[in-house]
Amino acid sequence: MFYNLIVYFHVIGAILSIGPFFVLFPLLKRMQCEQNMAVLKGHVEAFSLAIQVVKHAGHFLVGFGILAVFVGGYRWTTPWIFITIVLLVSSVIYLARAFKPTLRTFGTAQFNQRQFVRKLRQAVWIYVALLCVMLWLMVTKPMFW
């Protein structure tokens, strides 16, 4: 029962880690053609907030994932756990490098709205792909070796 509760909270963390990204796609579409810089600034702030939610939800997700490994009696060398950890570390590095530098260009001389939105959209798709692979590993638990 305790393990099931941990897995339940782990799943909630996964939803909170992936969900905000799907809200960003319509926002990016609006950002692409927005001419009013004050409105665009609001969109950029909403985008940044969504990234913050994802970051903190990731902490929640990882915490309950670690508990699930311990309580579930899994080993860290289990293939799907090991690969997920590698992808997790990659996604943390990617999250830090993909969004923050691009978001910092807003309102500067280097800001190019078209390029800005394109980079953010690409970063969102790559991050969603990483999260979906990790989700697949958690659900299917493949034994690669």
Summary of the structure (lengths in Angstrom):
residues: 145
radius of gyration: 17.5
end to end distance: 29.6
largest distance: 56.3
contacts: 402
relative contact order: 0.16
helix: 83%
strand: 0%
